[in-house]
Amino acid sequence: MSVKIRLQRHGKKGKPFYWVVAADARSKRDGKFLEKIGTYNPNTNPATIDLDIDSAAKWLHNGAQPTDTARAILSYKGALLKHHLDGGVRKGALTQEQADEKLAKWLDEKAGKVDAKKDNLSTSKADAKAKALAAEKKVNEDRIAAAKQAEAAKVEEVAAEEEVADVEATTEEAPATEENNEETQA
């Protein structure tokens, strides 16, 4: 029986969530599996991968062939490196302690890179949020200034209309008095 390490899809439409499983190559994608090795969630940034490295290395020792995506996940988490180092231990090229030390050192470096990426993402997100807030404040200030200008223009317009009405009222009163004077003289 040929064994594959592959992804088994779970989750809902548009929000995939995967199990990393060791399964018979003839079984369906989401069908029976021999062992669940871990999980993979591509919806987060960076993707969340939870993997049992020892179990994955055991299946690799037994001849399981990972699919392309599963191989990338196993490489990312260090399962392929552990498999490689265990081969060196079996051949006598290095001791188990040396292999464990190399794996631990590699895992620490990898964790540092992932943490740096998370920090970079959070700072860039905070910067983007600050820029958006500043832009929104500027738009609000411009809107308030435009409203004040419109209010001032309206006040000036009303004052001009009142002035024109006053001038018209005085001119209307003056001819009326002249007409009255002419009538009285006649």
C-alpha positions in Angstrom: 0.0 0.0 0.0 1.4 3.4 -1.1 1.1 6.1 1.6 0.9 9.8 0.8 1.2 12.8 3.2 -1.4 15.2 1.9 -3.9 17.9 2.7 -7.5 17.1 3.6 -9.8 20.0 3.1 -12.2 21.1 5.8 -13.9 24.5 6.6 -16.5 26.3 4.6 -16.8 27.7 1.1 -14.2 30.4 0.6 -12.6 29.7 4.0 -10.5 26.6 3.7 -8.9 24.8 6.6 -6.7 21.8 6.0 -5.6 18.7 8.0 -2.2 17.3 7.1 -2.8 13.5 7.0 -1.0 10.3 6.1 -3.4 8.4 3.9 -3.5 5.6 1.4 -2.9 7.0 -2.1 -6.1 5.3 -3.4 -8.4 6.9 -0.9 -10.5 10.0 -1.6 -9.2 13.5 -0.9 -11.4 13.9 2.1 -11.9 10.2 2.8 -10.2 7.7 5.2 -6.8 8.5 6.5 -4.3 6.6 8.6 -3.1 9.4 10.9 -3.7 13.1 11.3 -0.3 14.8 11.5 -1.3 18.4 11.8 -3.3 21.3 10.6 -2.8 24.2 8.1 -4.9 27.4 8.1 -4.1 29.6 5.1 -6.7 32.3 6.1 -4.3 33.9 8.6 -1.3 36.1 7.8 1.2 34.4 8.1 -0.5 31.0 7.6 -1.0 29.0 10.8 0.7 25.6 10.7 0.5 23.2 13.6 2.5 20.0 12.8 3.7 17.0 14.8 7.2 16.8 13.5 8.0 13.4 15.1 5.0 11.8 13.5 5.7 13.3 10.1 9.3 12.1 10.3 8.1 8.6 11.3 5.9 8.5 8.2 8.7 9.8 6.0 11.0 7.0 7.4 8.3 4.4 6.5 8.3 5.7 2.9 5.3 8.0 2.7 5.5 10.4 -0.2 4.3 14.0 0.5 2.4 15.9 -2.2 3.9 19.2 -3.4 2.0 21.4 -0.9 2.5 19.0 1.9 6.3 18.9 1.1 6.4 22.7 1.3 4.6 22.6 4.7 6.9 19.8 6.0 10.0 21.7 4.8 8.7 25.0 6.4 8.2 23.3 9.8 11.4 21.3 9.7 10.1 17.7 9.4 12.1 17.1 6.2 15.3 18.4 8.0 14.6 16.0 10.9 14.2 13.2 8.4 17.4 14.1 6.8 19.3 14.4 10.1 17.9 11.0 11.3 19.3 9.5 8.1 22.7 10.9 9.0 22.4 9.4 12.5 21.5 5.9 11.1 24.5 6.1 8.8 26.8 7.1 11.7 27.7 10.5 10.3 26.6 12.3 13.5 25.2 11.5 16.9 21.6 11.9 18.0 22.6 14.9 20.2 24.3 16.7 17.3 21.2 16.1 15.2 18.9 17.4 17.9 21.1 20.4 18.4 21.1 21.3 14.7 17.4 20.9 14.5 16.8 23.1 17.6 19.1 25.8 16.2 17.3 25.7 12.8 13.9 25.9 14.6 15.0 28.9 16.7 16.2 30.7 13.5 12.9 29.9 11.8 10.9 31.1 14.8 12.9 34.4 14.7 12.1 34.9 11.1 8.4 34.2 11.6 8.3 36.6 14.6 10.0 39.3 12.6 7.5 38.9 9.8 4.6 39.2 12.3 6.1 42.3 13.8 6.6 43.8 10.4 3.0 43.1 9.5 1.7 44.6 12.7 3.8 47.8 12.3 2.8 48.2 8.7 -0.8 47.7 9.7 -0.5 50.3 12.4 1.2 52.7 10.0 -1.5 52.3 7.5 -4.1 52.9 10.2 -2.4 56.1 11.3 -2.2 57.3 7.7 -5.9 56.6 7.2 -6.7 58.4 10.4 -4.7 61.5 9.4 -6.3 61.5 5.9 -9.7 61.3 7.5 -8.9 64.1 9.9 -7.8 66.3 7.0 -11.0 65.5 5.1 -13.0 66.5 8.1 -11.1 69.7 8.6 -11.6 70.6 4.9 -15.3 69.8 5.2 -15.6 72.0 8.3 -13.7 74.9 6.6 -16.0 74.6 3.5 -19.1 74.7 5.8 -17.7 77.8 7.5 -17.1 79.5 4.2 -20.5 78.6 3.0 -22.0 80.0 6.2 -20.0 83.2 5.8 -21.1 83.5 2.2 -24.7 83.0 3.2 -24.4 85.6 5.9 -22.9 88.1 3.5 -25.6 87.3 0.9 -28.3 87.9 3.5 -26.7 91.2 4.6 -26.5 92.3 1.0 -30.1 91.4 0.4 -31.1 93.4 3.5 -29.1 96.3 2.3 -30.7 96.2 -1.1 -34.1 96.0 0.6 -33.3 99.0 2.8 -32.2 101.0 -0.2 -35.3 100.0 -2.2 -37.5 100.9 0.8 -36.0 104.4 1.1 -36.3 105.0 -2.7 -39.9 103.9 -2.7 -40.7 106.2 0.2 -39.1 109.2 -1.4 -41.0 109.2 -4.7 -44.2 108.6 -2.8 -43.6 111.8 -0.8 -42.9 113.7 -3.9 -46.1 112.5 -5.5 -47.9 113.5 -2.3 -46.3 116.9 -2.5 -47.4 117.4 -6.1 -50.9 116.4 -5.3 -51.1 118.8 -2.4 -49.7 121.7 -4.6 -52.3 121.1 -7.3 
